[in-house]
Amino acid sequence: MTFTFVTEVILLTATWIALVGLPVWLVNTSPARLSATLGMRDYVALSIYISGLVFETYADYQKFVWRKAKDLKQHNESFISSGLWSISRHPK
């Protein structure tokens, strides 16, 4: 690897981080009086997000348990087709 290549990668990475972080920085540095209060739509969106996160976490847990049982030779299924994992990752 050359010095130029490494410099380009570092500059590209720094640019990407700056562009991605800019909206967060702008929101966090704006005065509080400019921020709107949370409304019903915000709470609905938050509840949908939390529901999806819990759904995915439980599906991943079921996959973990299934994989552990497979490693212990408790079953010989080649693919999990039950529980939340079956509908969250690979629907039938």
Buried (B, 14 or more C-beta within 10 A) or exposed (E): EEEEEEEEEEEEEEEEEEEEEEEEEEEEEEEEEEEEEEEEEEEEEEEEEEEEEEEBEBBBEBBEEBEEEBEEEEEEEEEBEEBBBBEBEEEE
